[in-house]
Amino acid sequence: AGKTVLITGAGGSIGSELSRQISRVGAKEILLLGRGENSIYEIYQELKMKFPEQHYRTIIANITDKVRMEEVFRQYHPQVVFHAAAHKHVPLMEIQPAEAVQNNVFGTKNVAELANAYKSEIFVLISTDKAVNPTSVMGATKRTAELVLQEINQHSRTKFVAVRFGNVLGSRGSVVPLFERQIAAGGPVTVTDPEMTRFFMTIPEAVQLVLQAGSQAEGGEVFLFDMGDPVKINDMACDLIRLHGHVPNQDIRIVYTGLRPGEKLYEELLTNEEGTTSTKHKKIYKAHITPIETDVLTQCLDKLLTNRDTTAILQSLKKLIPTYKSKQLEMLERK
C-alpha cells in the first residue's frame, strides 16, 4: 500500500493476478511491464474498469534489454518489484536452451541488479518447484535465477527473495484448459503417463501467498508453499470428462503419449539437502539453501552469456546445479 510497484510479466497469469490483488490494497502506482503489447493492453483495460482510482503505467519492455529496463528504473524508481516474467514451457525451452538462459537467468539478473542500483526495498522472484533437482532446462534456469538473487542479496540493502510453488490451475498453457479443449472436440484427452502427479493451486491463492511471503522477507530466502497433496493427472482428466457429462474411455478416450523432453513423473518442493523452517503463515515455509561460491557462479554466468552452444550451456548449468539431471546432456556427451 502506498508504494510504487513494478510487476514484470504483468500480462501473464501470475503477473495479472498480482496486479489485481495489489490494486485492492491501494499502491501509489503500479507499473505493468511486459513484452507482449496485447496482454498488457488487456490487463490494463480490465484493471481500469475494476479499480478506477488506482494509478497505472503500461510499459512495453523486454527484461533482457538492460538499457530499456534502466530507463524504467530511472524514471519510476519502483520500491517493490515482483518479477514474474519468464519462459515457463518445459518442452519448448528444452529445444532452445539459449533463449531460456537469456530470459530466465540474464533477464532476472538485469532486473535484480537495477533493483539494487536504484535502491528498491524488496525484489520477489516467482520461482517454481521445477527448480528442485531439475531435469529440464526451464527448471535449471529458474534455479540459477535463485542463485543469482542470493549472490546479489549478500551485498545489497534491497531484500531479494524467491517463492517456489507448483502448477497453477487455469494459467495459460496449463493442462486444465488443454483438457477442456480436447473434451469439447470429442477427444481424445492426452495424458503423458498414467502415474504422473503434480502439485496444484489456484492462481488467486498462489498470489496471496506470494504477497504474504514478500511481507515476511528479510532477504536471501527461498519460500515454499504448502501445495497440499500431489494430484494424479490421469485422475484429473477422468474427473473433467465426468464433469462434462461423459464416461472416460467410453465417450471420451484417454491416450497416453509418454513423458515429453525434460519432464518428470513427479515434482518436488525441496532437495534432500534442503530442510525447512516454518514461518508466521501456516502455508509458507522457508527452505534452507546454501548459496553457491561467488567464483563458481561468476565463471558459469560468463560462459552462459557468451555461448549459444547447447552442450556448453547444459554443462554450465550442470556445474552450477549438481542435482541437475539432463537426458539431453547425456546424449550430447555420448556423441
C-alpha positions in Angstrom: 0.0 0.0 0.0 1.3 3.5 -0.9 4.3 2.1 -2.9 5.4 2.3 -6.5 5.2 -1.4 -7.5 6.8 -2.9 -10.7 5.4 -6.1 -12.0 7.3 -7.8 -14.8 5.3 -10.3 -16.9 2.3 -8.3 -15.8 0.2 -9.7 -18.7 0.7 -13.3 -17.6 -1.4 -15.5 -15.3 0.6 -14.7 -12.1 1.5 -11.1 -13.0 -2.0 -10.1 -13.9 -3.4 -11.6 -10.6 -0.6 -9.8 -8.7 -1.8 -6.5 -10.3 -5.4 -7.2 -9.2 -4.5 -8.0 -5.6 -2.1 -5.1 -5.2 -4.8 -2.8 -6.7 -7.1 -3.8 -3.8 -4.7 -2.6 -1.2 -4.0 0.7 -3.0 -0.5 1.0 -4.3 0.7 4.5 -5.1 1.4 3.4 -8.7 1.5 0.0 -10.4 3.9 -0.4 -13.3 2.5 -3.1 -15.7 5.6 -4.2 -17.6 5.5 -6.9 -20.3 6.9 -7.8 -23.7 3.6 -8.5 -25.4 1.5 -5.4 -26.1 -1.8 -7.3 -26.3 -1.6 -8.9 -22.9 -0.6 -5.6 -21.3 -3.4 -3.8 -23.1 -5.9 -6.4 -21.9 -4.9 -6.4 -18.2 -4.8 -2.6 -18.2 -8.3 -2.3 -19.6 -9.6 -4.8 -17.0 -7.9 -3.0 -14.1 -9.0 0.5 -15.1 -12.6 -0.7 -15.1 -12.4 -2.6 -11.8 -10.1 -0.1 -9.9 -10.7 3.4 -11.5 -9.0 5.2 -8.6 -5.7 3.2 -8.9 -2.9 4.7 -10.9 -1.2 2.5 -13.6 1.6 2.8 -16.1 1.8 0.4 -19.1 5.3 -0.4 -20.1 6.3 -2.4 -23.1 9.8 -3.7 -22.5 12.0 -6.8 -22.7 13.7 -7.7 -19.4 16.8 -8.8 -21.4 17.2 -5.3 -22.7 19.2 -3.7 -19.8 19.3 -0.2 -21.4 15.5 -0.2 -21.7 15.0 -1.6 -18.2 17.3 1.1 -16.7 15.1 3.8 -18.3 12.2 2.3 -16.4 14.0 2.2 -13.1 15.4 5.7 -13.6 12.1 7.2 -14.5 9.9 5.5 -11.9 12.1 4.2 -9.0 10.0 1.2 -8.0 10.1 0.4 -4.3 8.7 -3.1 -4.7 9.5 -5.4 -7.6 7.6 -8.6 -8.4 9.5 -10.5 -11.1 7.0 -12.8 -12.8 8.4 -12.5 -16.4 9.9 -15.9 -17.5 9.8 -18.6 -20.2 8.0 -21.4 -18.5 7.1 -24.1 -21.0 9.3 -27.1 -20.3 9.4 -28.8 -23.8 9.8 -25.5 -25.7 12.8 -24.5 -23.5 14.3 -27.9 -23.8 14.8 -27.3 -27.6 16.0 -23.7 -27.3 18.1 -23.5 -24.1 19.9 -20.3 -25.1 16.6 -18.5 -25.0 15.7 -19.9 -21.6 19.1 -18.8 -20.3 18.8 -15.3 -21.8 15.3 -14.7 -20.4 15.2 -16.6 -17.1 18.8 -16.1 -16.0 20.0 -12.8 -17.5 16.6 -11.1 -17.6 16.3 -11.8 -13.9 19.9 -10.6 -13.3 19.2 -7.4 -15.2 16.1 -6.5 -13.2 17.7 -7.6 -9.9 20.9 -5.5 -10.5 18.7 -2.5 -11.3 16.6 -3.0 -8.2 19.8 -3.0 -6.2 21.3 0.1 -8.0 18.1 2.1 -7.7 17.6 1.0 -4.0 14.3 -0.8 -4.3 13.1 -2.1 -0.9 12.2 -5.6 -2.0 12.5 -7.9 -5.0 10.4 -11.0 -5.2 11.2 -13.7 -7.8 8.4 -16.0 -8.9 10.2 -19.4 -9.0 8.9 -23.0 -9.4 9.1 -26.5 -8.0 10.8 -27.4 -11.2 13.9 -25.7 -9.9 14.3 -28.5 -7.4 16.6 -31.4 -8.6 15.8 -30.1 -12.1 15.5 -32.4 -15.1 14.7 -29.6 -17.5 16.4 -26.5 -18.9 13.5 -24.4 -17.6 13.9 -25.7 -14.1 17.7 -25.3 -14.2 17.4 -21.7 -15.4 15.0 -20.9 -12.6 17.3 -22.5 -10.0 20.1 -20.4 -11.5 18.0 -17.3 -11.1 17.5 -18.1 -7.4 21.3 -18.4 -7.1 21.8 -15.0 -8.8 19.4 -13.4 -6.3 21.1 -14.9 -3.3 24.5 -13.6 -4.5 23.2 -10.1 -5.1 21.4 -10.2 -1.7 24.7 -10.6 0.2 25.9 -7.1 -0.7 22.6 -5.2 -1.1 20.2 -3.2 1.1 17.4 -4.5 -1.1 15.7 -7.6 0.2 15.9 -10.3 -2.5 13.7 -13.4 -2.1 12.3 -16.2 -4.2 9.0 -18.0 -3.9 8.6 -21.6 -5.2 5.3 -23.2 -6.0 3.8 -25.8 -8.3 1.3 -25.6 -11.1 -1.5 -23.1 -11.0 -4.9 -24.1 -12.2 -6.1 -22.2 -15.3 -2.8 -20.5 -16.2 -2.1 -20.1 -19.9 -0.7 -23.3 -21.3 -1.6 -25.3 -18.3 -3.2 -28.8 -18.5 -6.8 -28.0 -17.5 -7.6 -25.6 -20.4 -6.0 -28.1 -22.8 -8.2 -30.9 -21.4 -11.2 -28.7 -21.7 -10.5 -28.0 -25.4 -9.9 -31.8 -26.1 -13.1 -32.7 -24.4 -15.1 -30.1 -26.3 -13.6 -31.5 -29.5 -14.8 -35.1 -28.6 -11.4 -36.3 -27.5 -9.0 -37.9 -27.2 -7.7 -36.5 -24.0 -3.9 -36.8 -23.9 -2.1 -37.7 -20.7 1.7 -38.1 -20.7 1.8 -41.0 -18.2 -0.9 -42.7 -16.0 1.4 -42.3 -12.9 2.3 -38.6 -13.4 1.5 -36.3 -10.5 1.6 -32.5 -10.0 1.0 -30.0 -7.2 -1.8 -27.6 -8.0 -3.0 -24.4 -6.5 -5.4 -21.7 -7.8 -4.0 -18.5 -9.2 -5.5 -16.2 -6.5 -4.3 -18.4 -3.7 -0.7 -18.6 -5.1 -0.6 -14.8 -5.5 -2.0 -14.3 -2.0 0.9 -16.4 -0.6 3.4 -14.6 -2.8 2.3 -11.3 -1.2 2.4 -12.9 2.3 5.9 -14.3 1.8 7.1 -10.9 0.5 5.8 -9.2 3.6 7.9 -11.6 5.8 11.1 -11.4 3.8 14.4 -10.3 5.5 16.5 -11.0 2.4 18.0 -14.1 0.8 15.2 -16.5 1.5 13.6 -19.1 -0.8 10.0 -19.6 0.4 7.9 -22.7 -0.3 4.2 -23.0 -0.3 2.2 -25.8 1.2 0.7 -27.1 -2.1 -1.4 -29.9 -0.4 -1.2 -33.4 -1.8 0.0 -34.1 -5.3 -2.7 -34.8 -7.8 -2.6 -37.6 -10.5 -3.0 -36.0 -13.9 -4.9 -39.1 -15.0 -7.5 -38.7 -12.2 -7.9 -35.0 -13.1 -8.6 -36.0 -16.7 -11.2 -38.5 -15.7 -12.9 -36.0 -13.3 -13.0 -33.4 -16.0 -14.5 -35.8 -18.5 -17.2 -36.8 -16.0 -17.9 -33.1 -15.1 -18.7 -32.6 -18.8 -21.3 -35.5 -18.6 -19.2 -38.1 -20.3 -17.7 -41.5 -19.4 -13.9 -41.8 -19.5 -12.7 -44.3 -22.2 -16.3 -44.8 -23.4 -17.5 -41.4 -24.6 -14.0 -39.7 -24.5 -10.8 -41.7 -24.9 -7.7 -41.1 -22.8 -4.5 -41.6 -24.7 -1.1 -41.9 -23.0 1.6 -40.0 -25.0 4.8 -40.6 -22.9 6.9 -38.0 -21.0 8.0 -35.0 -23.0 11.6 -33.9 -23.1 12.7 -32.5 -19.7 9.5 -33.7 -17.8 9.4 -35.6 -14.5 6.8 -38.0 -13.4 6.5 -36.1 -10.1 7.7 -32.7 -8.8 9.5 -31.9 -5.5 9.4 -28.8 -3.4 12.8 -29.5 -1.7 16.0 -31.3 -2.4 17.2 -33.9 0.1 19.8 -31.4 1.4 17.2 -28.6 2.0 15.3 -28.6 5.2 12.5 -26.1 6.0 11.6 -23.7 8.8 8.0 -22.7 9.4 7.0 -19.1 9.2 4.3 -16.9 10.7 2.0 -18.2 8.0 0.9 -21.8 8.2 1.1 -22.4 4.4 4.5 -20.8 3.9 7.9 -22.4 4.7 11.5 -21.2 4.4 14.0 -23.5 2.6 17.5 -23.9 4.0 19.7 -23.3 1.0 23.5 -22.9 0.9 24.5 -20.1 -1.5 27.0 -21.1 -4.3 30.6 -19.8 -4.2 30.8 -16.4 -5.9 33.7 -17.5 -8.2 31.8 -20.6 -9.5 28.7 -18.5 -10.2 30.6 -15.8 -12.0 32.6 -18.3 -14.1 29.4 -20.2 -15.1 27.4 -17.0 -15.9 30.3 -15.7 -18.1 30.2 -19.0 -20.1 26.4 -18.8 -20.3 26.5 -15.2 -21.5 29.0 -15.8 -24.3 27.9 -19.2 -25.5 24.8 -20.4 -27.5 26.1 -23.9 -28.0 23.6 -26.3 -26.4 26.2 -28.7 -24.9 28.2 -25.8 -23.4 25.0 -24.3 -21.9 23.9 -27.6 -20.4 27.4 -28.3 -19.0 27.5 -24.8 -17.3 24.0 -25.4 -15.8 25.2 -28.8 -14.5 28.2 -27.1 -12.9 26.0 -24.6 -11.2 23.4 -27.2 -10.1 25.0 -30.6 -9.3 21.5 -32.2 -8.9 20.6 -31.2 -12.5 19.9 -34.4 -14.5 19.6 -33.8 -18.2 19.0 -36.7 -20.6 19.7 -34.3 -23.4 23.2 -33.5 -22.0 23.9 -37.3 -21.5 23.1 -37.9 -25.2 25.2 -35.0 -26.4 28.2 -36.0 -24.4 27.9 -39.6 -25.7 28.1 -38.2 -29.2 
